[in-house]
């Protein structure tokens, strides 16, 4: 069985290449074909000797993800369902925004965090993705869009809790940021967590400069315990201490995602608690309407959402009501269920 090309560090790739061809520039040639041009076959690398292309093709797999289904919503959001080599399924979503595209990538197959507003949670955790499986989602998006530069932002908000797959995530981020890899500015990358405190601390120590997003959803422990089990392990006081320690560049802000659920976390006092909680933090709050994945809950009406936003803004917080994208095809926040049998959760 061939190895996933994207699981190899540049050093490892260099070692493999030098076994076949000692010329030092070969590594840069291969990396350019794969990460810039999105080549999915060594035979396309026409500026390299045919024999070398054949040798590489025998040992390295450039297509470790098999596209099972692709669904596009009327707003242009594109959800892709992939099968990995062991049969497990993941989804990633390309979201069009103001003339550019954002890729929402997964870091785990399923998720074990149990957030009660989230479809992925219903699958449970199947397994962590390897760094190569994380990177392969980006290369699939580059191939789909035909150009690396068509992809502007990268958010790890797909299936799974990224900070519970830290080594693979850090390994992938190094290639994503590297000029010989995908060459993304760290400012264009966001890692989102439900509040896994040791992961926030480690990501801060790694000091990669990437943006941090927190799925917050409540300003008091009682409500947050109810909808996000992680809060019982790391309550708000502990979480906020960790967030305050995350290194920020000037003008960089922490993003707080707040999914508004009717009658659960949408009261005036909930908004006031958020104001108090985020005091002194360079913050941006994205208020998102709950995407119905459970019959028990629904989204509040627009009036309530606007009131919530106004309370935050009048206290000086930067707050947006984020337009949910891809709701019709089950690609919106909290809707990634990676269900192949019977189709995607459209
Ligand atoms: S919201 Fe994120 S962390 Fe929570 S269950 Fe869903 S995928 Fe997991």
Boltz pocket constraint, residues with backbone or C-beta under 6 A from the ligand:
constraints:
  - pocket:
      binder: B
      contacts: [[A, 110], [A, 111], [A, 112], [A, 113], [A, 114], [A, 115], [A, 118], [A, 119], [A, 120], [A, 121], [A, 157], [A, 158], [A, 159], [A, 160], [A, 161], [A, 193], [A, 194], [A, 215], [A, 334]]
      max_distance: 6.0
